[in-house]
């Protein structure tokens, strides 16, 4: 799961390692495990303690309330610490969890920010063939950077309706099937004839971080590869108006998550107003008054 950068006291290392094994057994993606590990390790390092039992609520509050930290980071850190200490209690590492009384942190609801046409055109103009295919897989198939990184030539299959990608959502995780266009399938087939599409040193392929950096550096400041996935979701929904289908394509477990990926345009909002105005309601007294007035003048 990558280099740690620093070593913790042995009791911390054993506890965190045991907790991660427990989470891995539940089928969590390696990227999720890496994030949670770093969140707990950061608290352990800054606390300057030798073991998890030396941490109390006051220490957690002090370490988790640093200024300049985003709400989403605090939300994730609280979830990681709560889960870690729950495991510690269950496995007699500590007698009680100091994290249970941490105040709840409401996660933010970021607005979707799909890459606009100008950003997409500029990216394609700059991209070499390898980075172009990475970008197409994000923008025209909705793949995450980790899914792009681990894509294998054998994941491209064909049924009676066309080509499909078998997308594996992290090591040991679930998988989904994403139909793709003939044009994108041809790009994949033309890129290689076997093995991983993007060979590298991480289990035979490039790391997700590397893939994300390669694509993002071709985009203007403030834009990332993940915004291509937002573009896929938004354009897919605008073209089908089927939120459940978009959810399935993205691999989201919740429709609420998918809604955060699909931007609503002013054209969509105007259509709501026009639909409301053009569909009379018999129970609307204002509408009845208007109809009555028109009838009297005819």
Beta strands, then each sheet from edge to edge (+ up, - down):
strand 1: 156-159
strand 2: 162-168
strand 3: 175-180
strand 4: 199-202
strand 5: 205-205
sheet 1: 1+ 2- 3+
sheet 2: 4+ 5-
end
